[in-house]
Amino acid sequence: MKNLFLSLLASSLLYSCSKNIPTISYEEITFDVPFEMEAIKVPNFSAFESLSILDFGAEAGNQQKNTEAIAKAISQANKNGGGRVIIPSGEWLTGPIHFKSNVELHLSEGSVLLFSDKPEDYLPAVHTSWEGMECYNYSPLIYAYESQNIAITGTGELKAKMDVWEKWFARPAPHMNSLKHLYTMASTGVPVEERQMVNDSSHLRPHFIQFNRCENVLMEGVTVTNSPFWTIHPYLSKDVVIRNINVYAHGHNNDGVDPEMSQNVLIENCIFDQGDDAVSIKSGRNQDAWRLNTPSKNIVLRNLTVKNGHELVALGSELSGGIENVFVDNCEVLEGAKLSHLLFIKTNERRGGYVKNIFINNVKSGKIDKGVLGIETDVLYQWRDLVPTYERRLTPISNIFLTNIKSADVKFVSRILGQEELPVENISLKNVSVDTFGDKKHIHENVINFTEE
């Protein structure tokens, strides 16, 4: 009997090993940039089974069934070792989507995932962040936490209903008091698990898409419309590719993409029509970022088109973990865009961190409301009088290179406001031309080694 059992076990193992179970393959993307950067690896799911949400109970117009169907399909794909979850043509009202590893969410042509704007749908609270401070808050509409090998692809649309979130754009006293409370907890070392920010009045809007502590992430082809808060947020993630997407989000804090404390990131061939910055690179705020100690590093932006936005590229003001090795190439800001700068670096005496090795090449722009380059070291907005400085740390800023830039009318070409005790260093403008500028071409305070060719 024992021998029979061993024989059956051996046969079973042999059968399992002989089955053609697919494994994740990767596309490797290499770079020719002026700093050392590893190839980025993104997952390819072409060998895996496709799972339609229709087979898991999805029903047009039924939010509960659609939310459950997507969750079941994602779980099954993950259980299978990998898979493609297919959103068919049509509009599918849903609640939050939570990823698991080895899953591609594919939006078929003509498909729309329409996300509820009922805050209660995004509970229980999850481990996330708000303007650089970690907390437990409403789930992002699409949320991936500690996941590997994930993708959002296709030609469909991700769209947020906005009726409630638009009301939350306002910042009344209860909201600001909640922000003060979160700031105080983050500044004094209160554990993240105790920073519970969901209540009747905080109104901390969720991100649309957050990849939180993820690796090997691909987002390709889709259109993203509207957003409660930051639109696409790679956070503490590595090997992230965002390409060939269209983003339209006009509202408060509606940046397009916010890589934060993330490394090996490529954003290319995208169109941004924003209520805030097109791309805003961040690395956490104050004590939280010093604790996490993870710079944003090795980030490539290329072939981007901006229809509207505050900045083409912003760095900060949440940059306490440091930002280095950013390469921007072949981007265009269309005529009529309401842009403040092409590159804006902003920090203050609370941030610490650093900024270095930033390269902006081959950019053309229509009229800019302010200037080509802005660097300010005392940007605190409403926080200046709202909360105290718990620890003062200045931000070293150095090695900023702008080459082959063409703009229409500007107020200035560069405005650099460094600090007397820590001047901004090594700024190079080469072949930067504008049609007209205001009273002064360059407005500088506390800058060492500024060159212009």
Secondary structure, DSSP 8 states (H G I E B T S, - for coil): -HHHHHHHHHHHHHHHHHS-----EEEEE----SS----EEEEE-TTS-EEEGGGGT--TT-HHHHHHHHHHHHHHHHHTT-EEEEE-SEEEEE--EE--SSEEEEE-TTEEEEE---GGGG-S-EEEEETTEEEEES--SEEEES-EEEEEEES-EEEE--HHHHHHTS--HHHHHHHHHHHHHHHTT--GGG-B--SSS------SEEEES-EEEEEES-EEE--SS-SEEEES-EEEEEES-EEEE-STT--SB--BS-EEEEEES-EEEESS-SEEEB-B-HHHHHHH---EEEEEEES-EEEE-SEEEEE-SSBTT-EEEEEEEEEEE-TT---SEEEEEE--TTT---EEEEEEEEEEES--SSEEEEEES---TTHHHHS--SS-----EEEEEEEEEEES--SEEEEEE-BTTB-EEEEEEEEEEES---S-SEEEESEEEEEE-
